[in-house]
């Protein structure tokens, strides 16, 4: 999942889909790349579980999967708690050194 978000194009697509579903052609129009190259980005996002696509007639629509982002948010919150605890321990250590 983080590998998928690590690419600027894919991150931008996820940010755009945060505002609502969009067709592949609407999404692709925002990027200066050939459609097959753009489709590879969408396939990686879909494989990671961040988006889903659905085809109706000739139009394929992409939708953000919010539960996938919940997992990312949980991971970030855990890292934030760990970093905060380490900084608290460092602060306590430095306070003891001053006395």
C-alpha positions, 0 to 999 in steps of 0.5 A: 500500500505504501509503495502505491502511495509513494509515487506522486502520480498515484498519490495525486489520483488518490487525493483526487478520488478523495473528492469523489469517483471519476472516470479513467478518462477524466483522471488520465486527462490530468497527466502528461502520459500515455493512457497505457502508462496511466492505466498501470498506475491505476492497476497498482492502486487497485491491487493495493486495495486503495481504489476500486474500478467498475465498468458500466458500458464503455466507461470505467469509474474509479472510486476510493476505498476509505477502509484502506486509508483507515489502515494507513491512518492507524499505522501513522498514528502508531508511529506518532505514538512511538515517536512521542513516547521516545521524545518524552523519554528523551525529555525526562533524561535531559531533565535529569541531566540538568539536576 
